[in-house]
Amino acid sequence: MATTNRSALITKLQKVLRKHYKPVAPVERPVLEQLLFACLLENSHHEPAEEALAAVTDAFYDLNEIRVSTSQELAQVFPRLPQAETAARRLRQVLQNVFESSYTFDLENLKKMKLGQATQHLEKKAKASPFAVAYVTQVSLGGHAIPMDSGTLGALEVLDLVEGKTEKDRTVPGIIRAVPKTKGVEFSSMLHQLGADFFKSPYSPAVHKILLEVSPEAKANLPKRTRKKAEPEEAPKKKKSKAKAAEEKQPAKKKAAKTKTAKAKTSVATKKAAKKKARRTEAARSRPTSRETTDVLTDDRQPATLTSTIVSPREVTPRAGATARFLAPSLRQVPPTLATGLRAVVSEPSRTIPMRRAFAMLCLGRVGAGLAIITLSLGAFLSGSPALGGDAPDDAATRPESTEQAERQDTVEDIFDGLPEKLTPKNPPTQAERDQLEAITLFSAARMHQQRQDFPEALRLYQRALRYDPDALPVLEQIVTLAFELERTSEAIRYALMAAELQPGRPELLRQLGLHLFGNDDVDGAVRLYEKALALPQLKESSSGRIQLLAEIGQMYSDLDQYEDAAEAYASVQEFLELPAEDEAGERFHDSLLKRFGGADVAYRQFAEAYLAAERYDEAVDAFEKSNIAEPNRAQLAYNVARVQLRSGEADEALDTLQSYFDEKASDLGQAPYELLAEIFAEQDRTDELLGRLEELQEEDAENEPLTTFLAEQLVEDEAFERATELYEGLLTESGSLDARRGLIEIDRTREDASALLRHMGLAADSDDEAEKLPADPRTWLGDEADALVENEELLNALAEQIAEPTEDEALNQRRSMNLAWLLLAAGQTEKAEELFKAGLDESDEQAVALLREWGLELLNEEQYEGAVRWLQRAIDVAGVDDSKPPFEHYYLAGALEMADQTDEALKVAREGVRRAEAFPEWVPTFQSRVAWVAYHAQRYELAEELYLGLIEEYDDEPGSPEVRDVLRNARLVLSNLDSIRGNLPRAKEWLEQVLDEFPEDISAQNDLGYLWADEGINLERALDMIQNAVEAEPDNPAYRDSLGWVLYRLGRYDEALVEMKKAAETEEPDGVILDHLGDVYLELGQVDEARDAWQQALELFEPEHHADFIAKTEEKLAAHPPPSGEAKP
C-alpha cells in the first residue's frame, strides 16, 4: 500500500474509532503492576482485566505466591477473561522472569533508564509479549508506542494495514508517525477495544460494520466462517528410480531370466540363514540364561510403555540380540560390507579376536577408526570380556587363561600396530551416515557404563546418542528409566514427552504429560498430546476418560483462540453432563467433573463464553441461563444476556436487558456493566448521552463505588474536574479508595496544587490506615503520575519545601521523608534523596531491612556501586543474624563489591553468604555459584574454574531440584567459555555437549557449539540447524546472527552469510569479531574495499589483552589486500 494511502486510512480509522469507542484512561500503577495488567489486558477489554488484576492480588498472599502457583489456579480467579489460562501463564511467566533477573519484584528502575534500554529489559529480562512491552512503554515509560495484540492485528489486517506473514513479523508501518504522541494513549485505547471485539468475535456484523466504515474495500478481507474442512491433499506419487524404470522397459525374457537368478540366490541365502540360525540356537542353549528383564530392546512380544521398567540400571545383562535389534535399523545407512560384518560380530560375539581385528581393518579402510574401535569394543563387551580398558566380569578370574584370552588383553596400539595407512574412501560417508555411526558408538558406550553401574555417565551417553539419532525410541526409553532411577524427575519428564511424540501409548499417560506441558505454559504441546490421546481407538465415544480430555482441551483451545474447537469440545461435555448417570460411579464422575470446573455455575458460564466467542448465540444464552439456575444471580444473568444481544446485533434489546442489571443496584461485576452501556450507546450513535445517563444511575445508586468511579473517570476525560473532584473526595472519605486517590492526584498535578497533592498522596493524611498500607516508594502505586512529578522540577521543589516543615507526628514526618526520597532519587538528586532516606528510615521497623536492600539495589541498577555497597552493608548490619530467610543481602552485596572493583571483599562476603545459606540447603548451590561468578568476573580464571568444577563434582551425581540443575548448566557454559579463552577447544566443546545432553533445547549451548564446529569446518549441517534454532528463538541477538553468518560462510553460501553478518554488525556497540567475519565474507564476494573497511573497524575494537590472535590475523589480511596505489592508507 502506498504511504499516502496508508496515512489517509489510519486517519480515517481514528475518526471511526472515536465514533464507536470511548477511550479508557490508563490507571496509574507501578511499572511491574502495569506490566502484569498488560498480561491480563492482552486480547481483553479493560474492565475484565482490571477485575482480574484486583482478584488475583486479593486471592493470593503476595507476588511470590502468584509466581509459584499454577496457571490453572490463577485462572480460576478471573474467569471473565476471554483467555484466562493464557493470561495466567503470561502473568506467571513475567513474574518468574522478573524474579530470576533480580530476585525482587520491582521494575521501577526502568523509569531511570533510557527508553531503548528499558524496553530491551522488558523484552529480554522480563520476556514480556510485544503487546505488554508496548503498553508499558506508552503508559509507564513515557514512550510513543501503539500496543497491538493478535486481535488488533487481525482487525488491521482486514484493512490491509499489516505487513509480514508470520506472527512475529507482522507490523503496521507508518502508524507511529500517523498518530501524534499526545493522542497515542487515546488512540491506542480505542484501537484496543476494536481489537478485543474482533478477537472475541471476528465474524460479528457489528465489527464488520466498523471495519467497512473505515474502508469499504476491506469487504474481501473480512473473515468468513469455514463450513467444512478441506480434504487432505493426496500424497504425491513417488518417482520411480532410474534402475526401476529401466527394469520395467526390459524385454520379458530378460526379466524372466533375472527373476530366475534372483530366486536361486534367495534359495541359497535362505539355506545359509537357516544354518546360522541353528548354530545360534544351539549356542544359546549351551549358555547359562540370565534373569529376564522387561526391555523394549530385548522383548519382541510387546513394546514397553514409558511407565514400565525398561532396563533396571541395577540389573543390566548384555545381550547380543538386543544390541543387534537396536543396530539393525541404523545399519541400513551403512555400506553393505560393513553392515554384514558388524551384524556378524554383534550376533556372534564368540567369534575370535582375529576375526574382529580383520573386520576392524576393513573399517579403517572404509570409514576410519571410529567404527573399528566400536566393533572391537562390542565384540569384547558382548562376549563378556574386557572392552578396551574395561573391567572383566566378576567370574573372569575363575576361568583358566587361554591363548584367546591373552589376545583379548591387547591394547589398542597393539591391535593396530603395523596396519597400512588409512585409505581414503571413494565415496565418503554422508552426514547422516556419520551421525548413525556416532549414535551406535555412544549407545554401546552407554551400555558399558550402565553395566559398571556408572549410571550418570550412562544417562549422559544415552542422551548424546539420541541427539545423533532423534528417532531412536529405545534410546529414549532408556533415558527416561535412568533419569527416574536417578531421581532427576524434570529430566525424565522432558524426555518422556519426546517419547510420547514419537509413539503415543496410553491415553492417561498422554494426559498427564499434557497437563505437565500445560502447567509450564506450553499450550500448543499440551493440545498436541491431548489430540493424540483423543485419536486413540481405546477411548470410547462417551467414556469418562474421553469426556475428561474434552473438558480440559476445551480450555486449551480457548487459550489458543480456537473458539470453534473449544465450543465443539464443550458441547460434548455439556451433552454428557445433561444425560442421567447410569450408576453410582457415573454420578461420582459427574460430581468430580463439575467440581473440577469449580461448580455447575462456573462450568456452564465457561461453556457460554466459548459459545459466545464462536458466535453460537442461542447456545450461549442457554448456558448462561443454566449457570444462573445452578447459582441464581439475576443481575449477572441480565448483564451476560445483554452481552450476547449486543454481539448478535440487537443493541436496542441489549439496552433493555441491561436495565434489569441497573434495577438490581448490583456492584459485584465492577465497572463491566457501565462499559457495556458505553458500548451500546456507541453502537446506537448516542455517545453524547452517556454522561447524562451515568449521572442518573449514580443519583439512584450513590453508594455504588464502581459506578461512581466510572462516572468520575468519564468526567476527567471530559475535563469536568470540579464534579470529578467532588465524586473522588466522597469515595476517598468513605472507603479510602486508591483509585479515587489516583484520580485526585491527576487533577492536583494538572492544577499544580502541591498542598492538595501531598495530602492525596497519603504523605499528610489525617488517617494512617490507607497510608500505612501503601508502599514507601510512591512510584509503586503512582505510576505515570510519579513520572510526571519527577519531570516537574518546580512542583517537586514545592513538595520538598512543605516537607521541610515538620509536623508534631514523628511517624508522619518519617513517612513523608521516605516518600519524597524515592521521587528525588528518580529525579537524579541522589545526595538530597539519601538525606531524606536517612531521615525517613526507622531501623527498628520490620520493613527496614527490605527498604535498605531495595535502596541499595536501586543504586546498583544505576551503576552507583559505592553507594550500593554502603546501603547493602547497612542492610546486613540491621538484619544481624537472621536464620528465617536466605541471606540475599550477602548475594547482592557481593555483586556490588565486585562491580566496585573490590574483589577480595566480594569473595569474603559471598563465602559468608554460603555459610549462612546452609540453613536453606536448596539455596546453597545458588550462593556457591555467586562465589564462582565473582572470581570469573574478576578474571581470576583458575579460581573460577576450580569453583565451578567443584559445583559439578558436588551436585552432578545427586538428585537435585530444577534450580540446582540450572546452576550446573550455567557452570558448564562458563567452563566452556574458560576453555575457549585458553584455546582448549575439545574441552570447550565437551562442556557444551554435556549441557545439550541434559538440556537439548538450550539455545545458548546450541549456538556456541555450532559456532565452534563452524570455526573448525566440521559438522556444518548440524551446526547450521542448531544455530538456526538459536536465531529463531532470539532473532535480535547479534552473537547468534554472527554464528549463523559464519556457518553459512563455511558452507560457501556467501550471499546468505552477508545478509546475516550485516544484521549482526548493525548494533549500537559493534563487536570486533563480528566485523572481522564480515570482512571475510566481503572478500569472498569480491568486495575488497568493503572487506578492508570491516577489518580496519575490527582492529580498532580489538583489545590486545583479549584478542591478540585476532589482531595478528586481521593485520595479515589487511597486508595481503592493500588499498590500490594512490589511495591513502587508513
Secondary structure, 3 states (H helix, E strand, C coil): CCHHHHHHHHHHHHHHHHHHCCCCCCCCCCHHHHHHHHHHHCCCCHHHHHHHHHHHHHHCCCHHHHHHCCHHHHHCCCCCCCCHHHHHHHHHHHHHHHHHHHCCCCCHHHHHCCHHHHHHHHHHCCCCCHHHHHHHHHHCCCCCCCCCCHHHHHHHHHCCCCECCCCCCCECCCHHHHCCHHHHHHHHHHHHHHHHHHHHCCCCHHHHHHHHHHCHHHHHHCCCCCCCCCCCCCCCCCCCCHHHHHHHHCCHHHHHHHHHHHHHHHHHHHHHHHHHHHHHHHHHHHCCCCCCCCCCCCCCCCCCCCCCCCCCCCCCCCCHHHHHHHHHHHHHHCCHHHHHHHHHHHHCCCCCHHHHHHHHHHHHHHCCHHHHHHHHHHHHHHCCCCCCCCCCCHHHHHCCCCHHHHHHCCCHHHHHCCCCCCCCCCCCCCHHHHHHHHHHHHHHHHHHHHHCCCHHHHHHHHHHHHHHCCCCHHHHHHHHHHHHHCCCHHHHHHHHHHHHHHCCCCHHHHHHHHHHHHHCCCHHHHHHHHHHHHCCCCCCCCCHHHHHHHHHHHHHHHHCCCHHHHHHHHHHHHHHHCCCCCCHHHHHHHHHHHHHHCCHHHHHHHHHHHHHHCCCHHHHHHHHHHHHHHCCCHHHHHHHHHHHHHHCCCHHHHHHHHHHHHHCCCCCCCCHHHHHHHHHHHHCCCHHHHHHHHHHHHHHCCCCHHHHHHHHHHHHHCCCHHHHHHHHHHHHHHHCCHHHHHHHHHHHHHHCCHHHHHHHCCCCCCCHHHHHHCCCCCHHHHCHHHHHHHHCHHHHHHHHHHHCCCCCCHHHHHHHHHHHHHHHHHCCCHHHHHHHHHHHCCCCCCCHHHHHHHHHHHHHHCCCHHHHHHHHHHHHHHHCCCCCCCCHHHHHHHHHHHHCCCHHHHHHHHHHHHHHHHHCHHHHHHHHHHHHHHHHHCCCHHHHHHHHHHHHHHHCCCCCCHHHHHHHHHHHHHHHHHHHHHCCHHHHHHHHHHHHHHCCCCHHHHHHHHHHHHHHCCCHHHHHHHHHHHHHHCCCCHHHHHHHHHHHHHCCCHHHHHHHHHHHHCCCCCCHHHHHHHHHHHHHCCCHHHHHHHHHHHHHHCCCCCCHHHHHHHHHHHHHCCCCCCCCCC
